[in-house]
Amino acid sequence: MNTVVSVFGVEPRRIGGNESFARELSRQLAEHGWHSVLCFLTPPPPDVLSYLKLPNVSIEILEESWRPAPKAAKDLGRILRRYRPAILHLHFIGFIGFLPWVGRLFSARRIFFTDQGSRPADYVARRAPLWKRILVRMINWPLTKVICVSDFNKRCMTTPGVLPEDRFERIYNSVDFSRVEKSKARALDFRERYQIPLNRKIVTQVSWIIPEKGIPDLLEATRLVLKEEHDVQLVLVGDGAYRDEYAKVAVEIGIQDHLTWTGLVQDPFAEGVYDAADIVCQVSRWQEAFGWVIAEAMAYEKPIIGTMVGGIPEIIENEKSGFLVEPINPSQIAENLLRLLREEPLRKQMGEAGCERVKAKFDLRKNVARVLELYGVSGRSPELDDSVGPGHTRD
């Protein structure tokens, strides 16, 4: 049986965008009689494992794959010897490392790399010096294609000139619409679970609790909103190293009674995160590669407030599906929150426009099908042409 080995340099702690992609990829591969091997840093918890474990799926643990570690290269070699895959696909690992060469050494005829990397707030893409372009081309010679999850990411990858431009392809991250089903019952259960009064509108951000996600800006914006609208609850879904520090900030600025911390939610869809939300924010400071949470919330017809950084403006149409604001600008966030909180027809209009946009551009089944086209997997034959080399796909 032909096999794809997918290496994810992440811990599969929840049913999120990576896990949805992995499952849909496996499902579509099964339709063509292919085996899917999913490699993660750690074993998936039971609920996530049950979600991923289709009949054609094997799960492997590949520690330290996110960095150029000899152990990761050795362990990947062991996995590749076992499965002899036709295709190796690398996600959430460094762009410069040993793993593409390990794949070439152990039978993989096509090797793909997906760039999911967000960039620092002050990042500016520049052409790399000649010596670096030559070195990186040598290191990444085995790569067939680099998949970029936004036009922003593609610019970041092509501007340095380290690989020929035809080696890059933009395929957006996407939402699994088979799991999107609005539920008033789940919304009520969510409120009850976290003791959120029924009269309060919920403003939600789903993210790591770190400065790069703009948490301090959202806390200050909430303080400004509460001066004018009291029936509001900010719900921060996620966890991170700065949670205790930001909880103290919330007390200092007097918003603690209007703030809910959920911690890590294993499945935001099933647990009612988006059902309960009235408005969803993603006010990042760093330049996001894409903004999975934004697309998920838009699929649930929620209006969005996001920052004009990275790939976020490719998802949100300003003043159509939400509002785009400058990063680190609590007053702009608060101004647009107040407008949405006060205008229910506007929330509905933006939510519906956002959902249509996600269906058109960020549908998981359609975009994973494009990945399979790059793989060269078709319904006619599960065989790959051995003559196809790096940087080319079969017609």
C-alpha positions, 0 to 999 in steps of 0.5 A, a space after each residue: 500500500 502506498 503511504 504518506 508520512 506526515 510529521 507534525 512538530 506539535 503536541 496534539 493536545 486538542 481537536 484544532 486546526 492541525 488535527 482537523 487537517 490530519 484527519 481530513 488528509 487521512 480520509 481523502 487518502 483512504 479514498 484512493 487506497 493510501 495509508 496515512 502515518 501521522 507523527 506527533 511530538 507526544 501521544 494524543 489524549 484519548 479524545 483526540 486519538 479517537 478523532 484521528 484514528 481512521 482505518 488507514 491511519 497509524 500514529 507514531 511519536 517523533 520527539 524533537 522533530 521541531 528542531 534539527 536534532 540528531 535523535 529526530 533524524 534517527 527516529 524518522 529514519 526508523 519510521 520511514 524504514 518501517 513504512 517505506 512511504 512514497 511521500 513525506 510531508 513536514 509541518 511545524 518544523 524548522 525550514 533548515 534541517 536534516 529531515 528532508 534528506 532523511 526522507 530522500 535517503 529512506 525511499 520518499 519520492 516526494 517531500 513537502 514542507 508546509 510553512 506555518 511560521 508566524 513572524 515577529 512583529 518587526 519582521 520584514 522579508 528581505 533577499 538573503 545574501 548569496 552565500 545563504 541562498 546557495 547554502 539553503 538551496 543545497 540543504 533543501 534540494 530534496 523538497 518537492 514543494 513548499 506549501 504556504 498557508 497564506 499569501 503573507 507566508 508565501 511572500 516571506 518565503 519567496 523574498 529571500 530567494 533561497 529556492 526557485 519561486 515555482 517550488 512554492 504553492 499557497 494553500 490556505 489553512 481551512 475549516 472542517 465544515 462537517 463539524 460546524 453545527 450551531 447549537 443554542 443548547 451548547 451555548 447555554 451549557 457553556 454559560 452554565 459551565 463557566 457561570 456567565 450571566 445570561 444578560 452578558 454578551 460574550 467577547 471571546 479570544 481563543 489563543 495562547 495566553 502570551 503577549 504576542 497574542 495581544 492579551 494585554 491589549 484586549 484586557 485594556 480594551 475591555 476596561 474601556 468598554 466596561 466604562 460604557 457597557 456593563 453587560 459584557 464578559 471577556 472569555 479567554 480560551 486557552 492557556 499559557 505562561 502569562 496567565 497568572 500575570 494577566 490575572 493580576 493585571 485584570 484585578 489591578 484594572 478592575 475587570 476581574 468580575 467580567 473576565 472568564 479563564 477557561 484554560 485549554 479547551 480540548 474541542 472548541 466546536 463540541 464544547 460550545 466556545 463559538 456557539 456562546 460567543 457574540 464577538 470573537 477577537 484575534 488581536 495579535 501583535 506578531 505577524 500571524 501565518 494565518 489565523 485558524 481561530 478567525 476562520 473557525 469563528 467566521 464559519 459559526 457566523 461570528 463577527 471578528 475583530 482582528 489586527 492588521 498583521 501577517 495573514 489576518 487581513 487575508 481572512 477578514 474583509 474590513 467592515 464586511 466580515 469584521 473590523 481590522 485594527 492596528 496592533 497594540 491599539 486598545 482604544 481601536 479594539 474598544 471602539 469596534 467592540 462597542 459598535 458590535 455590542 450595540 448593533 445586533 443587526 451589524 453582528 448578524 450581517 458581518 457573521 453571515 458575510 464571514 461564513 460565506 467567505 470561509 465557505 468560498 476560500 477556507 473549506 477544508 475538503 477543497 483545500 486538502 484535495 489541492 494538497 493531494 493534487 500536489 502529491 500526485 494522488 489521483 483516483 486513476 492510479 495510486 502509483 507515483 511516477 518515479 521519474 518526478 523530481 524535486 520541484 515538479 508535479 506530474 501533469 
